[in-house]
Amino acid sequence: MSKQNLTRRGLLKTSAVAGAGLAVPTIFTAQSAAAYMNEPTGSTVTLGFNVPQTGPYADEGADELLAQQLAVEHINGEGDGGCLNTFTSKALQGNGILGKKVDFVTGDTQTKSDIARASAKSMIEKDGVIMVNGGSSSGVAVAVQSLCQEAGIIFMAGLTHSNDTTGKDRKANGFRHFFNAYMSGAALAPVLQNVYGNERRAYHLTADYNWGWTQEESIVAYTEAIGWETVNTVKTPLASTDFSSYIAPVLNSGADVLVLNHYGGNMVNSLTNAIQFGLLDKEVNGQNFAIVVPLYSELMATGAGENIKGVYGSMNYNWQLDNEGSKTFVQSFGEKFGKPPSNSAQTCYAQVLLYADACERAGTFNPCGVVEALEGFEFDGLGNGPTLYRAEDHQCFKDVLVVRGAENPTSAYDTLEIVDITPRAQVEYVPNHPMFGGDEASLGTCNPGV
């Protein structure tokens, strides 16, 4: 956004964020009092937490709600402060956002785009929310992000892994903290090559919506680049619960790797069916059969139980990371809820804090000021290590984890083990990459709503 545009909007910054966590004050003209959507006028500000409370991703949604609740407590100065103590930006003081206490409302997306959009619309129009956070489906994220752009509300995405969210469907009012399908491929391929070699034949089962499509495209591209052959790609309905009819053809395909582009309950069920068919006990093409789950979560691992042993995949975050931000968050979340946080929880917790921090640094709830504060923002201390919010597409860049189902877990919470931390440089790409919409993709302009 140009200096002239900022001046016209009454959002003239004195300087850009110079480095990780440096909170730079913002100076506003009198025009900063111009109206914008759901401008808070009282002593409180309301956030909207739109998550799957029912449906195939309900477990992820439940953890998201816990983390969002915890983030609000910390912003309001309650509890132990959590990552406010490690976040390199020191703008938040535990007194709400810009002196206003934070309240929140919740909605159930049911992992259905139309229902998620209707829920978010109600939050905006009836509850007066100034920001929407959450979701565990890229179809939901794209739909709600589009709505927030139209309404003039900031959307801080929850779990959305499709390339489209910050690719062809990117929006100026939306930001993603989660990694994406391209990054999974870039991180996984070298590990898979090292473990399984170059001469493999892969069969893909793929959730039939935009996340699954871009996950399949990314993994196919990266595995073929290391020499693997793609035998078949088969789409499966998101509502599926029994994948037996999809697993059976794998046995006669000549494939020696099954790639499950499934998430949540879908992945638990498809992996269980694959194990029931004895795939991991078979030898094909002179090699032991393998299964790959490109996108993992602790909740999925717990649901799948022993079936995940030795199965590789990638993650955005894992509570076993050894950095101060992660250790602080794990302690805070664990003391309150009696368990370690999932990567669903960490993502939404970070997004709520990042929004609140951006408002403080911008000195306004005006979404165009928040966008300016987040674009190009570099920080640390929220659990993922050093992180960048790229200005060109509002995609978050950080290290990516490659994990494997543990052979000898000691509890329900260490069923996954980190086998590689892929450096950020290895998963970076140009903003106009063909998988992300190419030269046709554009953020557009920030919409303040009114």
C-alpha positions, 0 to 999 in steps of 0.5 A, a space after each residue: 500500500 502506497 504512502 499516498 493511499 495510507 494518507 488518504 485512508 488516514 493511516 500514515 505510518 512513520 516507518 516500516 517494521 524494521 525487524 522481528 518484533 519491533 513495535 513501531 508507533 503509528 501516527 494518524 491524521 484526523 481522518 483516522 476517525 473515518 467509519 469502518 465496518 463494526 468500529 467498536 464504540 464501547 468498552 469492548 471489542 468482539 471477535 468471531 471464532 468460526 470453527 467446526 464443532 460438528 462434522 469430520 473436523 470437529 476434533 480440530 475445531 474443539 481444540 481451536 476453541 480452547 486456544 482461542 479462549 486462552 488467547 482472549 484471556 491472555 490479551 485481557 490480562 488473565 491467566 499466566 500471559 502465555 506467549 505475551 511473555 515470549 512474543 518479540 513484539 511487545 505491543 500487547 500489555 494485557 489490557 485488551 486491545 487498544 484499551 478495550 476488553 475482548 469478547 468473542 462469539 462462536 459459530 459452527 462451520 460443520 466443515 461446509 462452506 455455505 454454512 461457514 459463510 452464513 455463520 460468519 455473516 451472522 457474526 458480522 451483521 448481528 454480533 458486530 465482530 471486527 475479526 473472524 478466525 478459525 476453520 479447519 477446511 480450505 473450502 471453508 477458509 476460501 468462502 469465509 475469506 471472500 465474505 470478510 473481504 466483501 464485508 470489510 472485516 479481517 479474516 485470520 485463517 485457521 487450519 487451511 492448507 490449500 495453495 488456493 487460500 493465499 494463491 488464486 483466492 488470496 484476499 487483502 483482508 485475509 492472512 494465513 499462519 498455517 503452511 500450505 500444500 506446496 510446502 508439504 511437498 517441498 519438505 517431504 520429498 527429500 525425506 521420502 527419497 532418503 527413506 524409500 528411494 527414487 524408484 517408487 510407484 504412488 497411488 493417491 486417494 484425495 479428498 474431493 475439494 480444493 485442499 485435496 486437489 492442491 495437496 495432490 498436485 503438490 505431492 505429485 509434482 515433488 515426488 515425480 521430481 525425485 523419480 517416482 511414478 504416479 500410478 493413479 489419482 482417485 478423488 473421494 467425497 469429503 463425507 466418506 467414512 468407509 474407504 474400503 472400496 477405494 483401498 481394494 483397487 490399490 492392491 491390483 494397481 502395481 503401486 507400492 506407495 499409497 498417498 492419503 491426501 485426507 485430513 481429520 476423520 477422513 484420514 483416520 478412516 482411510 488409514 485404518 481401512 488400508 491397514 485392515 487390507 494389510 497393505 503395510 505387510 505386503 511386498 510390491 515391486 520387490 519393495 515393502 509397501 509404504 503409506 504417506 500422509 502428507 498433512 498430519 495432526 496430533 489429533 489424527 494420530 491419536 485417532 488412528 492409534 497404532 496404525 500410524 507407526 512408521 508413516 511419514 507426513 508433514 506438520 505446521 507445528 508440534 508441541 515437542 518443539 524446543 523453543 521458548 515460545 513453544 515451551 511457554 505455550 505448551 505450559 500455559 495450554 497444558 495447565 489450563 486444559 490438562 493436555 498438550 496443544 495440537 497444531 490446530 490450537 497453536 495456529 488459532 492461538 497465534 492468529 488471535 494474538 497476531 491480530 490483536 498485536 497488529 491493532 496495537 501497532 497500527 493504533 486502530 481497528 480499521 482493517 486497512 491499518 491492520 493489513 499494513 501492520 501485518 504485511 511484511 511483519 517478522 516476528 518470533 516467540 509464538 512457537 514456530 520460530 522466526 516467521 514472516 508474513 509476506 506482503 505480496 500474498 499474506 502467506 506465512 513463511 517459517 520452518 516446516 516439520 516432517 514427522 513420523 508415527 512413533 514406534 514406541 510412544 509413551 503416551 497419547 500425546 507423543 505418537 508423532 516424532 519429529 524427524 526433520 525440521 525443513 528450513 524456511 528457505 527450502 519451502 519458499 516460492 515466488 508469489 506468482 508461482 503457477 500453483 498459486 494462480 500465476 500472474 493472474 492472482 492478486 490480493 486486490 485492495 483492502 476493504 474497510 467496509 463502510 
